[in-house]
């Protein structure tokens, strides 16, 4: 098929898996419009992962769509967010329904993330991973992002590998337990309502185990005589 389309398809087929264009079916937010954005927007995926703390996962990953709509677009733009007036951006995230339980502090973090992407990746979120040769290199890049610690970076690395086809050599190892096949530990494993319930159950059990361990380590209280 010696046509422009045919040549283009052959070029894509020769690309390593982790260089393929990002477009996939995502069902983390459990909201069609929000999930559709997550499936086609690298920045939305990064922002959703950033918001994934102290709120239900589906609330966090619905955030990028809410931000895009409130900014009058159908996608997020790193430069537009980076240069947005901080007070106005915090107010935008605070509009009801709020994008996060702590919209003010998360607005600051989202802007810091976008400012970093503009400064280091020319505003292209996908550039964080598109030429990463190994999982270790990608993990290092993720940990350099504002708001991304070790755990969040490992979860996002697992999400990229499991659902977006971004799989540089050693990605599962770099993602730690979150990269395990068949696990239900994080947003990386959510593909619908059933897996969401399994991940939520795992998180609740982990919290109970941590609380029990903390109680067991506490010294017994002395009886008052």
C-alpha positions as a Python dict, from the first residue, in 0.01 Angstrom:
ca = {
    (1, 'X'): (0, 0, 0),
    (2, 'X'): (223, 278, -135),
    (3, 'X'): (1, 568, -32),
    (4, 'X'): (63, 838, 231),
    (5, 'X'): (-168, 649, 469),
    (6, 'X'): (5, 319, 398),
    (7, 'X'): (351, 468, 447),
    (8, 'X'): (233, 631, 769),
    (9, 'X'): (102, 302, 903),
    (10, 'X'): (429, 131, 820),
    (11, 'X'): (620, 402, 1005),
    (12, 'X'): (397, 358, 1313),
    (13, 'X'): (440, -19, 1303),
    (14, 'X'): (817, 26, 1314),
    (15, 'X'): (802, 242, 1627),
    (16, 'X'): (875, 89, 1969),
    (17, 'X'): (558, 36, 2171),
    (18, 'X'): (637, 319, 2413),
    (19, 'X'): (661, 569, 2124),
    (20, 'X'): (311, 507, 1990),
    (21, 'X'): (66, 801, 2002),
    (22, 'X'): (-126, 816, 2328),
    (23, 'X'): (-491, 728, 2268),
    (24, 'X'): (-672, 460, 2459),
    (25, 'X'): (-994, 374, 2637),
    (26, 'X'): (-983, 477, 3002),
    (27, 'X'): (-1250, 416, 3265),
    (28, 'X'): (-1094, 552, 3583),
    (29, 'X'): (-1317, 857, 3629),
    (30, 'X'): (-1634, 654, 3565),
    (31, 'X'): (-1760, 953, 3366),
    (32, 'X'): (-1755, 923, 2984),
    (33, 'X'): (-1640, 1277, 2902),
    (34, 'X'): (-1372, 1279, 3170),
    (35, 'X'): (-1244, 934, 3072),
    (36, 'X'): (-1239, 1029, 2703),
    (37, 'X'): (-1014, 1323, 2786),
    (38, 'X'): (-785, 1103, 2994),
    (39, 'X'): (-754, 866, 2699),
    (40, 'X'): (-627, 1129, 2457),
    (41, 'X'): (-454, 1391, 2672),
    (42, 'X'): (-115, 1321, 2833),
    (43, 'X'): (-144, 1635, 3046),
    (44, 'X'): (-490, 1533, 3170),
    (45, 'X'): (-347, 1199, 3279),
    (46, 'X'): (-61, 1367, 3467),
    (47, 'X'): (-297, 1614, 3636),
    (48, 'X'): (-544, 1340, 3729),
    (49, 'X'): (-265, 1144, 3894),
    (50, 'X'): (-149, 1458, 4074),
    (51, 'X'): (-500, 1511, 4215),
    (52, 'X'): (-522, 1147, 4328),
    (53, 'X'): (-474, 1198, 4700),
    (54, 'X'): (-715, 1245, 4991),
    (55, 'X'): (-1016, 1206, 4760),
    (56, 'X'): (-1180, 909, 4583),
    (57, 'X'): (-991, 809, 4268),
    (58, 'X'): (-1281, 878, 4033),
    (59, 'X'): (-1317, 1230, 4179),
    (60, 'X'): (-947, 1299, 4124),
    (61, 'X'): (-942, 1176, 3765),
    (62, 'X'): (-1257, 1372, 3679),
    (63, 'X'): (-1069, 1688, 3774),
    (64, 'X'): (-884, 1747, 3445),
    (65, 'X'): (-1210, 1749, 3249),
    (66, 'X'): (-1369, 1992, 3495),
    (67, 'X'): (-1067, 2222, 3466),
    (68, 'X'): (-1072, 2208, 3086),
    (69, 'X'): (-1444, 2292, 3070),
    (70, 'X'): (-1408, 2580, 3316),
    (71, 'X'): (-1120, 2718, 3112),
    (72, 'X'): (-1340, 2706, 2802),
    (73, 'X'): (-1161, 2428, 2614),
    (74, 'X'): (-1174, 2057, 2537),
    (75, 'X'): (-822, 1983, 2663),
    (76, 'X'): (-569, 2115, 2911),
    (77, 'X'): (-292, 2347, 2796),
    (78, 'X'): (24, 2355, 3008),
    (79, 'X'): (120, 2708, 2906),
    (80, 'X'): (-228, 2847, 2969),
    (81, 'X'): (-240, 2691, 3316),
    (82, 'X'): (118, 2790, 3399),
    (83, 'X'): (49, 3158, 3329),
    (84, 'X'): (-304, 3171, 3475),
    (85, 'X'): (-352, 3417, 3759),
    (86, 'X'): (-300, 3204, 4074),
    (87, 'X'): (-594, 3348, 4266),
    (88, 'X'): (-825, 3310, 3966),
    (89, 'X'): (-706, 2953, 3907),
    (90, 'X'): (-770, 2863, 4270),
    (91, 'X'): (-1119, 3012, 4239),
    (92, 'X'): (-1177, 2812, 3921),
    (93, 'X'): (-1096, 2485, 4098),
    (94, 'X'): (-1308, 2589, 4397),
    (95, 'X'): (-1627, 2638, 4194),
    (96, 'X'): (-1902, 2395, 4293),
    (97, 'X'): (-1859, 2109, 4254),
    (98, 'X'): (-1499, 2159, 4364),
    (99, 'X'): (-1227, 1980, 4170),
    (100, 'X'): (-1072, 1853, 4495),
    (101, 'X'): (-1131, 1850, 4868),
    (102, 'X'): (-850, 2104, 4894),
    (103, 'X'): (-891, 2306, 4574),
    (104, 'X'): (-667, 2594, 4678),
    (105, 'X'): (-359, 2389, 4754),
    (106, 'X'): (-416, 2158, 4458),
    (107, 'X'): (-455, 2455, 4222),
    (108, 'X'): (-107, 2565, 4327),
    (109, 'X'): (32, 2216, 4265),
    (110, 'X'): (-130, 2189, 3923),
    (111, 'X'): (20, 2522, 3822),
    (112, 'X'): (363, 2420, 3954),
    (113, 'X'): (342, 2099, 3750),
    (114, 'X'): (253, 2290, 3434),
    (115, 'X'): (523, 2550, 3494),
    (116, 'X'): (778, 2268, 3524),
    (117, 'X'): (653, 2109, 3202),
    (118, 'X'): (684, 2441, 3019),
    (119, 'X'): (1035, 2500, 3153),
    (120, 'X'): (1173, 2149, 3097),
    (121, 'X'): (956, 1988, 2826),
    (122, 'X'): (834, 2285, 2621),
    (123, 'X'): (487, 2229, 2764),
    (124, 'X'): (458, 1879, 2615),
    (125, 'X'): (349, 1634, 2887),
    (126, 'X'): (410, 1330, 2666),
    (127, 'X'): (775, 1430, 2633),
    (128, 'X'): (823, 1308, 2990),
    (129, 'X'): (798, 950, 2868),
    (130, 'X'): (806, 933, 2488),
    (131, 'X'): (1184, 892, 2459),
    (132, 'X'): (1254, 724, 2794),
    (133, 'X'): (1476, 425, 2715),
    (134, 'X'): (1417, 237, 3040),
    (135, 'X'): (1168, 214, 3322),
    (136, 'X'): (1431, 346, 3561),
    (137, 'X'): (1484, 655, 3346),
    (138, 'X'): (1111, 719, 3324),
    (139, 'X'): (1072, 672, 3699),
    (140, 'X'): (1348, 929, 3760),
    (141, 'X'): (1178, 1178, 3530),
    (142, 'X'): (845, 1132, 3704),
    (143, 'X'): (995, 1186, 4050),
    (144, 'X'): (1132, 1518, 3927),
    (145, 'X'): (779, 1648, 3858),
    (146, 'X'): (633, 1878, 4125),
    (147, 'X'): (392, 1683, 4344),
    (148, 'X'): (522, 1344, 4232),
    (149, 'X'): (688, 1143, 4507),
    (150, 'X'): (803, 783, 4487),
    (151, 'X'): (461, 620, 4529),
    (152, 'X'): (277, 851, 4290),
    (153, 'X'): (553, 810, 4032),
    (154, 'X'): (537, 431, 4056),
    (155, 'X'): (158, 430, 4023),
    (156, 'X'): (168, 657, 3719),
    (157, 'X'): (444, 449, 3563),
    (158, 'X'): (225, 142, 3613),
    (159, 'X'): (-72, 328, 3462),
    (160, 'X'): (131, 417, 3155),
    (161, 'X'): (246, 59, 3111),
    (162, 'X'): (-80, -118, 3183),
    (163, 'X'): (-326, 110, 3005),
    (164, 'X'): (-140, 346, 2770),
    (165, 'X'): (108, 106, 2613),
    (166, 'X'): (409, 304, 2737),
    (167, 'X'): (641, 16, 2822),
    (168, 'X'): (1012, 93, 2817),
    (169, 'X'): (1241, -189, 2922),
    (170, 'X'): (1207, -265, 3293),
    (171, 'X'): (890, -64, 3347),
    (172, 'X'): (726, -323, 3572),
    (173, 'X'): (1030, -342, 3796),
    (174, 'X'): (1052, 37, 3817),
    (175, 'X'): (683, 54, 3912),
    (176, 'X'): (737, -184, 4204),
    (177, 'X'): (433, -374, 4330),
    (178, 'X'): (207, -140, 4129),
    (179, 'X'): (345, -294, 3811),
    (180, 'X'): (245, -649, 3908),
    (181, 'X'): (20, -815, 3654),
    (182, 'X'): (-327, -896, 3785),
    (183, 'X'): (-296, -669, 4088),
    (184, 'X'): (-565, -433, 4216),
    (185, 'X'): (-360, -178, 4407),
    (186, 'X'): (-411, 158, 4240),
    (187, 'X'): (-565, 369, 3965),
    (188, 'X'): (-338, 182, 3724),
    (189, 'X'): (-561, -124, 3766),
    (190, 'X'): (-901, 41, 3720),
    (191, 'X'): (-1075, -51, 3395),
    (192, 'X'): (-1438, -25, 3507),
    (193, 'X'): (-1672, -41, 3809),
    (194, 'X'): (-1569, -394, 3911),
    (195, 'X'): (-1197, -323, 3920),
    (196, 'X'): (-1263, 10, 4092),
    (197, 'X'): (-1438, -181, 4370),
    (198, 'X'): (-1146, -426, 4395),
    (199, 'X'): (-889, -146, 4416),
    (200, 'X'): (-1095, 36, 4676),
    (201, 'X'): (-1125, -284, 4883),
    (202, 'X'): (-747, -334, 4862),
    (203, 'X'): (-685, 22, 4983),
    (204, 'X'): (-927, -18, 5273),
    (205, 'X'): (-762, -344, 5377),
    (206, 'X'): (-419, -182, 5359),
    (207, 'X'): (-540, 99, 5585),
    (208, 'X'): (-682, -150, 5836),
    (209, 'X'): (-356, -345, 5837),
    (210, 'X'): (-151, -29, 5888),
    (211, 'X'): (-376, 82, 6173),
    (212, 'X'): (-354, -260, 6339),
    (213, 'X'): (25, -259, 6306),
    (214, 'X'): (44, 87, 6460),
    (215, 'X'): (-177, -20, 6750),
    (216, 'X'): (36, -330, 6809),
    (217, 'X'): (351, -117, 6828),
    (218, 'X'): (202, 130, 7076),
    (219, 'X'): (306, 72, 7441),
    (220, 'X'): (23, -50, 7665),
    (221, 'X'): (-141, 219, 7872),
    (222, 'X'): (-67, 206, 8242),
    (223, 'X'): (-357, 161, 8477),
    (224, 'X'): (-409, 452, 8712),
    (225, 'X'): (-395, 354, 9078),
}
